[in-house]
Amino acid sequence: MTKPSLPELLHAAVTAVGGAERPGQVTMAEAVADAIDDGSHLLVQAGTGTGKSLGYLVPALAHGERVVVATATLALQRQLVERDLPRTVDALHPLLRRRPEFAMLKGRSNYLCLHRLHEGVPQDEEEGLFDQFEAAAPTSKLGQDLLRMRDWADETETGDRDDLTPGVSDRAWAQISVSSRECLGASKCAYGAECFAEMARERAKLSEVVVTNHALLAIDAIEGAPVLPQHEVLIVDEAHELVSRVTGVATGELTPGQVNRAVRRAAKLVNEKAADQLQTAAEGFERVMELALPGRLEEVPEDLGYALMALRDACRTVISGIGATRDKSVQDEDAVRKQALASVESVHDVSERITNGSEWDVVWYERHDRFGASLRVAPMSVSGLLREKLFADRSVVLTSATLKLGGDFNGVGASLGLAPEGTEGEDVPQWKGVDVGSPFDYPRQGILYVAKHLARPARDGDRADMLDELTELIQAAGGRTLGLFSSMRAAQLAAEELRSRIPEFPILLQGEETLGELIKNFAADPRTCLFGTLSLWQGVDVPGPSCQLVVMDKIPFPRPDDPLMSARQKAVEDAGGNGFMSVAATHAALLMAQGAGRLVRASGDRGVVAVLDQRLATARYGSYLKASLPDFWYTTDRNQVRKSLAAIDAVAQKAETEATDE
């Protein structure tokens, strides 16, 4: 039997999911197949509606070697495992004459821990374990969640938190889960043979396709101890998120509350001298943290440095002593000891990292009204880490709707540790970028409007003219507006003002309900508007007449006082580069491209992306930002835009009336 061709396989898969082949999808599949075959790397920009998941799954399955697919969001993981992979595998089975297995793998804390469930939770103030189910008031929300989770534990086959619906709070889930550091290990745990996390890892080892998240991919790369099975191909979907997710995993945090928790957990597991040393160090750290001022610490102040060294040394003593004493009176001593050790090791590692003072790290102090003071340390850049760990031993495909910024892939490539496309040299990963376009006709379906007449926005300044413009745009659109704001404060002020100005159009505000409920309510009523910040720029998929106006209040540059971004910008400038374009403009371009992508989600969608910031039309960097956006018809004519919005609204209202009459 002859080997089936890629077009045959793709046709079978697309038919199975009820779709239609698109030129961009075919181009993508061919490019992915070529990259896998020659072991090279590929960046693929595939616009909304391309069908990119099949564009990479079909050639990966056809190749026959193990592939890891990493995504940023739970929604895409679910889509792959519950819809795309089952249908694709069924469709390809007759042609491939094999049925590839697939599995999802997450970090250990995402799975129910049977030891925690049955034996209880180590507590800070007393020895041993306590029964969290008895301790929580059955009428409280926590108590109700715990009882529901206990019932769910008898039914679930996966123990995966995301299979528990409705979901529960982080506080409730923490009662029945453990981190990898807290885990006893399958060989030492009475429930090791039934462990959900271990079963998930075993399924992954036996599968040809393993679906995971960016965070676990980062842990696998950073920590050295492999958590993902060996694989020949890595596909990173939603790749525009990868750098921020890896940075998040590589960021350490130290708070007085965290340190005091470590003290309580270790106190009765070590000798009195070691416990007192850690207690004294914790008190010294807490005193210094009360005095610190927010912002980046280019040099750690002397008093904070001494406090961190004392903390590091005390943790080291406790870590050495925690295994030297045994106390049979402590119930389930191994579990209590393991949790205490995890807490102390975490404090030790962060305090030592800051004390060592690597030139590649950025350290800063934050103070929150709700969460108190914290000390944070993050890598100046993760590009070197990604180049070394991600691209060395496998073929890597990175894909997203937004990878081509300012007209090329080099900006995103640089953030991933890749030299400019086409660069030759030993130990230089070879890659190419491919833009497969979009099935949508952006110039006909959308308008990019820049409110050039508005005053240049000042940081945190009063923007009465912007609110006037926003009011008029919403009225012209008949509601149907997604408002993307550069800060939560700006979103709140706009929502408060417009609720009084135009009460006929309901304004939903991020934070007042869960994100899922907000999006559901926004989609259900075309007259409704939804205002919010960062997660809305990237997380809203509402095709149809409910979203026909996407408004950006201003270009989303990082705040000048953002410690990590400003440090990265300065590092580029010190090396002779353009820090603003490399860091701030790239950050803004990526967010704007994602935000503009909320408008056209289906072939019948029509609307306007309105940027209420004159700098997109007047500043030198404006052309770079515009080149990063979909190719909408561009205008600065406010009257034309109002007429267009009114016409789009009229068409939508007519369709809604006809649908109601039917």
HELIX and SHEET records of a PDB file:
HELIX    1   1 LEU A    6  ALA A   16  1                                  11    
HELIX    2   2 PRO A   23  ASP A   38  1                                  16    
HELIX    3   3 LYS A   52  HIS A   63  1                                  12    
HELIX    4   4 LEU A   74  GLN A   79  1                                   6    
HELIX    5   5 LEU A   80  ASP A   84  3                                   5    
HELIX    6   6 LEU A   85  LEU A   96  1                                  12    
HELIX    7   7 ARG A  108  ASN A  110  5                                   3    
HELIX    8   8 LEU A  114  GLU A  119  1                                   6    
HELIX    9   9 GLN A  132  ALA A  135  1                                   4    
HELIX   10  10 LYS A  141  ALA A  153  1                                  13    
HELIX   11  11 ARG A  161  ASP A  163  5                                   3    
HELIX   12  12 ASP A  170  ALA A  174  1                                   5    
HELIX   13  13 GLY A  192  GLU A  194  5                                   3    
HELIX   14  14 PHE A  196  LYS A  205  1                                  10    
HELIX   15  15 HIS A  214  ILE A  222  1                                   9    
HELIX   16  16 ALA A  239  GLU A  241  5                                   3    
HELIX   17  17 LEU A  242  VAL A  249  1                                   8    
HELIX   18  18 PRO A  256  ALA A  266  1                                  11    
HELIX   19  19 GLU A  272  LEU A  291  1                                  20    
HELIX   20  20 GLU A  302  GLY A  321  1                                  20    
HELIX   21  21 GLU A  333  ASN A  356  1                                  24    
HELIX   22  22 SER A  383  LYS A  389  1                                   7    
HELIX   23  23 ASN A  410  SER A  415  1                                   6    
HELIX   24  24 TYR A  442  GLN A  445  1                                   4    
HELIX   25  25 ALA A  464  ALA A  477  1                                  14    
HELIX   26  26 MET A  488  ARG A  501  1                                  14    
HELIX   27  27 LEU A  515  ALA A  524  1                                  10    
HELIX   28  28 LEU A  534  GLN A  538  1                                   5    
HELIX   29  29 PRO A  563  ASP A  574  1                                  12    
HELIX   30  30 GLY A  579  GLY A  579  1                                   1    
HELIX   31  31 PHE A  580  ALA A  585  3                                   6    
HELIX   32  32 THR A  586  ALA A  596  1                                  11    
HELIX   33  33 ARG A  615  THR A  618  1                                   4    
HELIX   34  34 GLY A  622  ALA A  627  1                                   6    
HELIX   35  35 ARG A  638  ASP A  661  1                                  24    
SHEET    1   A 7 PHE A 102  MET A 104  0                                        
SHEET    2   A 7 VAL A 209  ASN A 213  1                                        
SHEET    3   A 7 VAL A  67  THR A  71  1                                        
SHEET    4   A 7 VAL A 233  VAL A 236  1                                        
SHEET    5   A 7 SER A 395  SER A 400  1                                        
SHEET    6   A 7 HIS A  41  GLN A  45  1                                        
SHEET    7   A 7 TRP A 431  ASP A 435  1                                        
SHEET    1   B 2 VAL A 121  PRO A 122  0                                        
SHEET    2   B 2 LEU A 129  PHE A 130 -1                                        
SHEET    1   C 4 GLY A 252  LEU A 254  0                                        
SHEET    2   C 4 GLY A 372  PRO A 379 -1                                        
SHEET    3   C 4 ASP A 361  HIS A 368 -1                                        
SHEET    4   C 4 GLY A 295  ARG A 296 -1                                        
SHEET    1   D 7 ILE A 507  LEU A 509  0                                        
SHEET    2   D 7 CYS A 529  GLY A 532  1                                        
SHEET    3   D 7 THR A 481  LEU A 484  1                                        
SHEET    4   D 7 LEU A 549  MET A 552  1                                        
SHEET    5   D 7 GLY A 607  VAL A 611  1                                        
SHEET    6   D 7 GLY A 446  VAL A 450  1                                        
SHEET    7   D 7 TRP A 633  THR A 635  1                                        
END                                                                             
